[in-house]
Amino acid sequence: MLTQMKSAVDKFHNDEDGIEALQVVMIVALAAIILIAFMTLGDKVIQWMQERVQELMG
């Protein structure tokens, strides 16, 4: 049992190139989600900020 766990850990560490590629894909996916959210909500946020600035300026 212990040797199986050790071999699994060794196999995981030997495949670091695959892990790095997976990290890059996950970062790009997260950036895409944030970009989509900003694109859909960005106009509303900008409009809200402009209204608040106008209220402050009187």
Secondary structure, 3 states (H helix, E strand, C coil): CHHHHHHHHHHHHHCHHHHHHHHHHHHHHHHHHHHHHHHHHHHHHHHHHHHHHHHHHC
